[in-house]
Amino acid sequence: MSLKTWLEEVDAGAQDPRVWAYPVDAVEAMPPSEREAALQALTFRARTGDAKAIEALGEPCLSLSPAEARDVTDALEHAKTHGNAWARAAALRMLARMRGGAELTALAMTTDDLLRGLGAYELKQNPDPATVPILIGLLMDPDTIVRVHASEGLIEKLGLAKLNTALGSPVNRIDSGCAARFETIWRPACAELRAISEAIVLGATPESLDLVLVPSEDPTLTRQFFINASQWKPHELDLIRRLGPHDRRWAESVLLGRLEFPDMHAIAALVALDVPGWRAVVAEAVASFAASGTYPEFVADGRAALAAK
């Protein structure tokens, strides 16, 4: 592709919402003089806060010389305080990828939720073992996106992903809890994952931490519960009581999570099963929906359960 044709594609892509990054694979195939001109055009656009140019400069197929990398870095430093949120976030993300280390940590520790989430994502994707303690520190972040990236990163990096595939597994239960909206759910789950992560770093095994699923005597019950769980009908308490310890605790966590829908039948099930922590989660759910003026029947049922027990 000639430089002229490439520049025309860039101009067209700037107006096309379907294009998220300008094509840079063609840049590497250009003659040296045209490649230099194309790279200068991208760098100039990035400096002005063009998010699509910033994304293009981060493509792995683009090979930069030390001098070119310095020019790109200067442009990204300017762009991280200019342009729209996408441009600023993209610039910070690219700088973190190029520099790693303290830059990546600083991105994850900023007070801006969007940028902190991007930092947590980059830490999750980074194979450096030094990212593990940083991710552990992000587990208790109030922002859901940050917590999700932190928990996913730790589960992958610590070799727990293979234990997160089955319904009823302890890792599945903890991972889902970390992604919850209600603090009374995510905080205990994240605290549990933090303790597990710290133990594994010190040499503990998943087996020693009771993270390997021991299925119920009837292994079909877990899926049966999951399929039948509905906010439109009472939950099958007898089925839940027949579950083994791992599956039972997982099913109870599902019921707690269903309060976010909200599921009125989950309240009755939690009370009947006397699930640990149910009062705190129901109270948070009631307060949340009462404040928004939504689901008055759920709010009434929740208040009645809290008052009765």
C-alpha positions in Angstrom: 0.0 0.0 0.0 1.4 3.4 -0.9 1.6 6.3 1.6 -1.0 8.2 -0.3 -3.5 5.3 -0.2 -2.8 4.7 3.5 -3.3 8.4 4.4 -6.7 8.2 2.6 -7.6 5.2 4.7 -6.6 7.0 7.9 -8.7 10.0 6.9 -11.7 7.7 6.2 -11.2 5.7 9.4 -11.2 8.9 11.5 -14.9 9.3 10.5 -15.9 5.7 10.7 -17.2 4.6 14.2 -16.4 1.0 13.3 -12.7 1.7 13.2 -11.0 1.6 16.5 -7.3 1.8 15.3 -5.7 3.0 12.1 -4.0 0.2 10.0 -0.4 -0.1 10.9 0.4 -3.5 9.3 0.7 -1.6 6.0 3.1 0.9 7.6 5.7 -1.8 8.3 5.7 -2.9 4.7 6.3 0.6 3.2 9.7 1.8 1.9 11.7 3.6 4.6 10.9 7.1 3.6 7.2 6.5 3.4 7.2 4.5 6.6 8.9 7.4 8.4 6.2 9.8 7.0 3.4 7.5 8.0 4.8 7.1 11.5 5.1 10.8 11.9 1.5 11.2 10.8 0.4 8.8 13.5 2.5 10.4 16.1 1.2 13.8 15.3 -2.4 12.6 15.4 -1.7 10.9 18.8 -0.3 14.1 20.2 -3.5 15.9 19.3 -5.5 13.3 21.3 -6.6 11.1 18.4 -7.5 7.8 20.2 -7.4 5.8 17.0 -3.8 6.8 16.4 -2.9 6.1 20.0 -4.4 2.6 19.7 -2.5 2.1 16.4 0.9 3.0 18.0 0.3 0.2 20.5 -0.2 -2.5 18.0 2.4 -5.3 18.4 3.1 -5.5 14.7 4.6 -2.0 14.8 8.4 -2.1 15.4 9.9 1.1 16.7 13.5 2.2 16.8 14.8 3.8 20.1 14.4 7.2 18.5 10.9 6.5 17.2 9.9 5.1 20.6 11.0 8.4 22.2 8.9 10.4 19.8 5.9 8.2 20.4 6.4 8.4 24.2 6.5 12.2 24.0 3.3 12.2 22.0 1.6 9.8 24.5 2.7 11.9 27.5 1.0 14.9 25.8 -2.1 12.9 24.9 -2.7 11.6 28.4 -3.9 15.0 29.4 -5.6 16.0 26.2 -8.5 14.7 24.1 -11.5 12.7 25.3 -11.6 10.0 27.9 -10.8 7.3 25.4 -7.7 9.1 24.2 -6.4 9.8 27.7 -7.1 6.2 28.8 -5.5 4.8 25.7 -2.4 7.0 26.1 -2.0 5.9 29.8 -2.5 2.3 28.8 0.1 2.4 26.1 2.6 4.1 28.4 2.1 1.5 31.0 2.7 -1.3 28.4 5.9 0.4 27.2 7.3 1.2 30.6 5.7 -1.4 32.9 6.8 -1.4 36.5 6.1 1.8 38.4 4.1 3.3 35.5 1.7 0.3 35.5 1.4 0.3 39.3 0.7 4.1 39.3 -2.0 3.6 36.7 -3.7 1.0 38.9 -3.5 3.2 42.0 -5.0 6.4 40.5 -8.2 7.8 42.0 -9.9 7.7 38.5 -12.1 4.6 38.4 -11.8 4.3 34.6 -8.0 4.5 34.6 -7.7 2.3 37.6 -9.7 -0.3 35.8 -7.4 -0.1 32.8 -4.4 -0.4 35.1 -5.9 -3.5 36.7 -6.5 -5.0 33.2 -2.9 -4.4 32.2 -1.7 -6.0 35.4 -3.9 -9.0 34.7 -2.5 -9.4 31.2 1.1 -8.8 32.3 2.9 -12.2 32.9 5.4 -10.7 35.4 5.0 -12.5 38.7 5.7 -9.1 40.4 2.1 -8.1 39.5 0.6 -10.7 41.9 1.0 -8.7 45.1 -0.4 -5.6 43.3 -3.4 -7.5 42.2 -3.9 -8.8 45.7 -3.9 -5.2 46.9 -6.6 -4.3 44.3 -9.0 -7.0 45.5 -10.7 -4.7 48.0 -11.2 -1.9 45.5 -14.7 -0.4 45.6 -14.9 -0.4 41.8 -16.4 -3.6 40.4 -14.3 -3.5 37.2 -11.1 -3.2 39.2 -12.0 -6.1 41.4 -13.0 -8.3 38.5 -9.7 -7.8 36.7 -7.8 -8.4 40.0 -9.7 -11.6 40.8 -9.4 -12.9 37.2 -5.7 -12.1 37.1 -5.0 -13.9 40.4 -7.0 -16.9 39.6 -5.1 -17.3 36.3 -1.6 -16.4 37.6 -1.9 -18.7 40.7 -3.0 -21.7 38.7 -6.6 -21.8 39.9 -8.3 -21.3 36.5 -8.6 -25.0 36.0 -10.6 -25.2 39.2 -13.0 -22.5 38.1 -14.8 -24.4 35.4 -17.4 -26.4 37.3 -20.6 -25.3 39.0 -20.3 -25.7 42.7 -16.5 -25.3 42.8 -15.1 -23.1 45.6 -13.1 -21.1 43.1 -16.3 -20.4 41.0 -18.1 -19.3 44.1 -15.3 -16.9 45.2 -14.8 -15.5 41.7 -18.5 -14.8 41.3 -18.6 -13.2 44.7 -15.8 -10.8 43.9 -17.8 -9.5 40.9 -20.9 -8.8 43.0 -22.4 -5.3 43.3 -23.4 -5.5 47.0 -20.5 -4.9 49.3 -21.8 -7.4 51.8 -21.2 -10.1 49.1 -18.0 -8.9 47.4 -16.0 -7.9 50.5 -16.1 -11.4 52.2 -15.4 -13.1 48.8 -12.5 -10.8 48.0 -11.1 -11.2 51.5 -11.3 -15.0 51.1 -9.5 -14.8 47.7 -6.8 -12.5 49.2 -6.1 -15.0 52.0 -6.0 -17.8 49.5 -3.6 -15.8 47.2 -1.3 -15.0 50.0 -1.2 -18.6 51.1 -0.4 -19.9 47.6 2.4 -17.3 47.3 3.8 -18.8 50.5 3.6 -22.3 49.1 0.2 -23.6 49.9 -1.6 -25.9 47.4 -5.2 -25.8 46.2 -5.7 -29.1 47.9 -4.5 -27.9 51.2 -6.8 -24.9 50.9 -9.9 -27.0 50.2 -10.3 -25.5 46.7 -10.7 -28.8 44.8 -14.4 -29.5 44.3 -15.8 -32.6 46.0 -19.1 -33.2 44.1 -22.3 -34.1 45.8 -23.3 -37.7 46.1 -25.7 -37.0 43.2 -23.7 -34.8 40.9 -26.7 -33.8 38.8 -28.3 -31.8 41.7 -26.0 -28.8 41.2 -27.0 -28.2 37.6 -30.6 -29.0 38.4 -30.6 -26.2 41.0 -28.9 -23.8 38.7 -31.3 -24.4 35.8 -34.4 -24.3 38.1 -33.4 -21.2 40.0 -35.9 -18.4 39.1 -37.2 -15.3 40.7 -40.7 -16.3 39.6 -41.0 -19.4 41.8 -39.9 -20.7 45.2 -36.4 -22.3 45.3 -36.2 -26.0 45.9 -35.0 -26.2 49.5 -35.0 -29.9 49.7 -32.7 -30.1 46.7 -30.3 -27.6 48.3 -30.3 -29.5 51.5 -29.2 -32.7 49.6 -26.1 -31.0 48.2 -22.6 -31.8 49.5 -20.7 -29.1 51.4 -19.0 -27.5 48.4 -22.1 -27.5 46.3 -24.3 -26.3 49.2 -22.1 -23.3 50.0 -22.0 -22.5 46.3 -25.8 -22.7 46.0 -26.2 -20.5 49.1 -23.9 -17.9 47.4 -26.1 -18.0 44.3 -29.1 -17.2 46.4 -27.3 -14.3 48.0 -26.3 -13.0 44.6 -29.9 -13.3 43.3 -30.9 -10.5 45.8 -29.3 -8.1 43.3 -31.9 -8.9 40.7 -33.9 -8.7 43.0 -35.3 -12.2 43.7 -38.1 -12.1 46.4 -38.1 -15.9 46.6 -34.4 -15.8 47.5 -35.2 -14.0 50.7 -37.5 -16.8 51.9 -34.9 -19.5 50.9 -32.1 -17.7 52.7 -34.1 -17.4 55.9 -35.3 -21.0 55.8 -31.8 -22.3 55.2 -30.3 -19.8 57.7 -27.5 -19.0 55.3 -24.6 -17.3 57.1 -24.5 -13.6 56.4 -28.0 -13.4 54.9 -29.2 -10.6 57.2 -26.4 -8.2 56.1 -27.0 -8.8 52.4 -30.8 -8.5 52.7 -30.4 -5.3 54.6 -28.1 -3.9 51.9 -30.5 -5.0 49.2 -33.4 -3.4 51.0 -31.5 -0.2 51.5 -30.4 -0.1 47.9 -33.8 -0.6 46.3 -35.6 1.6 48.9 -33.2 4.5 48.0 -33.9 4.1 44.3 -37.7 3.8 44.9 -37.8 0.5 42.9 -39.2 -3.0 43.7 -41.4 -2.0 46.7 -42.7 -5.5 47.2 -39.1 -6.8 47.5 -38.3 -4.0 50.0 -41.4 -4.9 52.0 -40.6 -8.6 52.1 -37.0 -7.9 53.0 -38.0 -5.6 55.9 -40.5 -8.2 57.1 -37.8 -10.9 57.1 -35.3 -8.7 59.0 -37.9 -7.8 61.6 -39.1 -11.4 62.1 -35.8 -13.1 62.7 
